[in-house]
Each structure stands twice: as structure tokens, then as C-alpha cells.
């Protein structure tokens, strides 16, 4: 009964969304293992656990794992579990988001990737201006560069003025441009980032985006490309991977072997994302797979209570990695 009671208490506290409740939730599973309630352990945000390897993108030194922004903007990929979106929104309050970024910094994760959601942008700025936050920002504008190039340029300018370190073309837009053969739109997006003095990359779910960029020598500084294996219960079957992306729930990497084959000859840094297939693949498995098979960095969506463990796993994986592709973002 104590176990059930503590689980109910965890859900109650998560829905409250306050900072104190979030801290209690982070240790809720430990408490559930004991008959007596244990007080929440204090979170030390001053310890910088060095040892997280970093690689170079342009002039930036970027930790090999990056903090993903989808959980912070509440854009969760939860398959048919519709309530998860609201649960995340209740848990990841502005205060909790800032605490999460501080925990990332304390564990050697020095860079965040996120979309331009206005409320999230305000929280990022408050973390820097009011909390002394140090985490770097890699952000994708949401304006459509082919249909509204002036709006896209204005967004990039505003992001630069806010302190953004790097920008990239949103993967959904990159997929569309590749399907249309719209080389100029991709070039324009990359060029606008360069115009404002930032490393400028290209995002993609579809490997054809990378092929297009490489074929036409688009001067992207890095790629953000989905990558995960299919060895999980809801992973697509071989006969399904020929279908459109939207037909297969919970899948973001159509053919991982094809990704490995294409990326092995790409000389630009590669940030892999969707590496855990929205929680279907354990981090130990996901990180070993993506680093062994060529990714230079891995983007991880993490709640605050997952960060220390995932950072530890990343350091362990990086210490024994056996790569099939040279590091294209050399260690710094």
C-alpha cells in the first residue's frame, strides 16, 4: 500500500507543477521503495561535473549530448497517449524549465536545441538574465523561408540579438524542400544564419535532405538528422519502411542502415535526434548505437530527474565507443 500511495503522491505533485513539487517528484521512485517517506534531497546546482566530452561546431564547443527542447515546449511525442502532452505542460513550468537547464549545465550538458516557441524563448532569456544561465542555444526559426524570406530573416536577427549561438533550418521544412527539389530555399536559410555571424545548419527527418545538401554543396555547418534503430516493440517492420513517414506511429528514422551509409562520407558534424524513438529505446542502447554508427552528437529529450543518469551513461558510452565514421566534430 505504501508503494501505491507514493505513486499517487508522485502524480499529484507532478500535476501541481511547482518547483517544490518537481523536486519531490524527482525522488518519488526512491521514496516508493521505502516504508517511510524520505525528504527530498537538495539539488546542488553549483557542481560542474567535468568530463563530458565536447566537440566543435564552428567556433562553438558543444557537449556530445545536448538537451532537447520538445519536453520544454511541451511538444511531446507520446504516440496515442494523448494525456501526456497536458501532463508535461503541468510539470514543466517556467520554473521547472529553468531548473532543468541548470541541472544540464551542472552535469556538463552545455547546449540546448529548441524551437522558437515564444513562451519558451522568454524562459530561456530569463534563465540567462536573471539566473546567470550558461547553456548555449541552437534554435530553428519557424517562419517559412521560401514563402516569407523577410520574416525568416527577421526571426534570425531577433534570435541573434537574444544571444542565440547557432541556428538551423527546421527539419519539417527541410523535408519539404527536399521533396520539392527546392535547393535555393535551403541555401537561403543557411545563408541567412551566416549573414548574422552564426553557425548555420540544416535539420532533417528524411535522408534525402542530406543528399540534396551534399550534392549541391550547400555550406551548412552541421546537420541535425533523426537516427535510431528499429529494435523496439513498436518499431516499423521491414515491409513498412517503404511507406510514407506519417503511416507509421512512433517512427522517425525510416531506414537506419541507409542513414549510416550516407552519413559515413559526410564531413560535416552530425547531431542525431529522436535517438530514443520517444522513450521506446533505453538511453544506454540509444547512445551506444548512434555514437558507434557515426553521430558526432546526440540530442536527448530529458526531464530534470533524468539528466544526471543520462549524462553518466553518455560519459560511459563515449569512453568505449567503437566508431565506423571519423569524428567530424573533433574533441575540444
HELIX and SHEET records of a PDB file:
HELIX    1   1 UNK A    2  UNK A   16  1                                  15    
HELIX    2   2 UNK A   19  UNK A   26  1                                   8    
HELIX    3   3 UNK A   28  UNK A   32  1                                   5    
HELIX    4   4 UNK A   83  UNK A   91  1                                   9    
HELIX    5   5 UNK A   94  UNK A  106  1                                  13    
HELIX    6   6 UNK A  118  UNK A  131  1                                  14    
HELIX    7   7 UNK A  149  UNK A  162  1                                  14    
HELIX    8   8 UNK A  171  UNK A  180  1                                  10    
HELIX    9   9 UNK A  183  UNK A  195  1                                  13    
HELIX   10  10 UNK A  207  UNK A  215  1                                   9    
HELIX   11  11 UNK A  245  UNK A  247  5                                   3    
HELIX   12  12 UNK A  256  UNK A  263  1                                   8    
HELIX   13  13 UNK A  283  UNK A  292  1                                  10    
HELIX   14  14 UNK A  304  UNK A  306  5                                   3    
HELIX   15  15 UNK A  307  UNK A  319  1                                  13    
SHEET    1   A 2 UNK A  54  UNK A  57  0                                        
SHEET    2   A 2 UNK A  60  UNK A  63 -1                                        
SHEET    1   B 9 UNK A  65  UNK A  68  0                                        
SHEET    2   B 9 UNK A 111  UNK A 115  1                                        
SHEET    3   B 9 UNK A 136  UNK A 140  1                                        
SHEET    4   B 9 UNK A 166  UNK A 169  1                                        
SHEET    5   B 9 UNK A 199  UNK A 204  1                                        
SHEET    6   B 9 UNK A 222  UNK A 226  1                                        
SHEET    7   B 9 UNK A 269  UNK A 273  1                                        
SHEET    8   B 9 UNK A 297  UNK A 300  1                                        
SHEET    9   B 9 UNK A  65  UNK A  68  1                                        
END                                                                             
